[in-house]
Amino acid sequence: MKFINYLESITGIGIYPLVSLMIFFMFFALVTLYVIKADKSYINKVKNIPVSNELQ
């Protein structure tokens, strides 16, 4: 018996892909909003960390 046959026998299994898609979409929407609203000076400071000699 294939794995898909086991999944088809579970009642209400169809909601899980929808919930997963919603979580995925909301996560990337929130990350996008964070990036758009982030302070540009902070972004530049963090961007230069790998090449900076400053220790904090």
CNS distance restraints for C-alpha pairs under 8 A (distance, minus, plus):
assign (resid   1 and name CA) (resid   5 and name CA) 6.63 0.50 0.50
assign (resid   1 and name CA) (resid   6 and name CA) 7.82 0.50 0.50
assign (resid   2 and name CA) (resid   6 and name CA) 7.06 0.50 0.50
assign (resid   3 and name CA) (resid   7 and name CA) 6.60 0.50 0.50
assign (resid   4 and name CA) (resid   8 and name CA) 6.16 0.50 0.50
assign (resid   5 and name CA) (resid   9 and name CA) 6.42 0.50 0.50
assign (resid   6 and name CA) (resid  10 and name CA) 6.90 0.50 0.50
assign (resid   7 and name CA) (resid  13 and name CA) 6.95 0.50 0.50
assign (resid   8 and name CA) (resid  13 and name CA) 7.33 0.50 0.50
assign (resid  14 and name CA) (resid  18 and name CA) 7.40 0.50 0.50
assign (resid  15 and name CA) (resid  19 and name CA) 6.24 0.50 0.50
assign (resid  16 and name CA) (resid  20 and name CA) 6.04 0.50 0.50
assign (resid  17 and name CA) (resid  21 and name CA) 6.13 0.50 0.50
assign (resid  18 and name CA) (resid  22 and name CA) 6.23 0.50 0.50
assign (resid  19 and name CA) (resid  23 and name CA) 6.22 0.50 0.50
assign (resid  20 and name CA) (resid  24 and name CA) 6.11 0.50 0.50
assign (resid  21 and name CA) (resid  25 and name CA) 6.05 0.50 0.50
assign (resid  22 and name CA) (resid  26 and name CA) 6.02 0.50 0.50
assign (resid  23 and name CA) (resid  27 and name CA) 6.06 0.50 0.50
assign (resid  24 and name CA) (resid  28 and name CA) 6.47 0.50 0.50
assign (resid  25 and name CA) (resid  29 and name CA) 6.03 0.50 0.50
assign (resid  26 and name CA) (resid  30 and name CA) 6.06 0.50 0.50
assign (resid  27 and name CA) (resid  31 and name CA) 6.23 0.50 0.50
assign (resid  28 and name CA) (resid  32 and name CA) 5.98 0.50 0.50
assign (resid  29 and name CA) (resid  33 and name CA) 6.22 0.50 0.50
assign (resid  30 and name CA) (resid  34 and name CA) 6.13 0.50 0.50
assign (resid  31 and name CA) (resid  35 and name CA) 6.21 0.50 0.50
assign (resid  32 and name CA) (resid  36 and name CA) 6.20 0.50 0.50
assign (resid  33 and name CA) (resid  37 and name CA) 6.06 0.50 0.50
assign (resid  34 and name CA) (resid  38 and name CA) 5.75 0.50 0.50
assign (resid  38 and name CA) (resid  42 and name CA) 7.43 0.50 0.50
assign (resid  38 and name CA) (resid  43 and name CA) 7.17 0.50 0.50
assign (resid  39 and name CA) (resid  43 and name CA) 6.46 0.50 0.50
assign (resid  40 and name CA) (resid  44 and name CA) 6.24 0.50 0.50
assign (resid  41 and name CA) (resid  45 and name CA) 6.15 0.50 0.50
assign (resid  42 and name CA) (resid  46 and name CA) 6.16 0.50 0.50
assign (resid  43 and name CA) (resid  47 and name CA) 5.92 0.50 0.50
assign (resid  44 and name CA) (resid  48 and name CA) 6.27 0.50 0.50
assign (resid  45 and name CA) (resid  49 and name CA) 6.60 0.50 0.50
assign (resid  48 and name CA) (resid  52 and name CA) 5.81 0.50 0.50
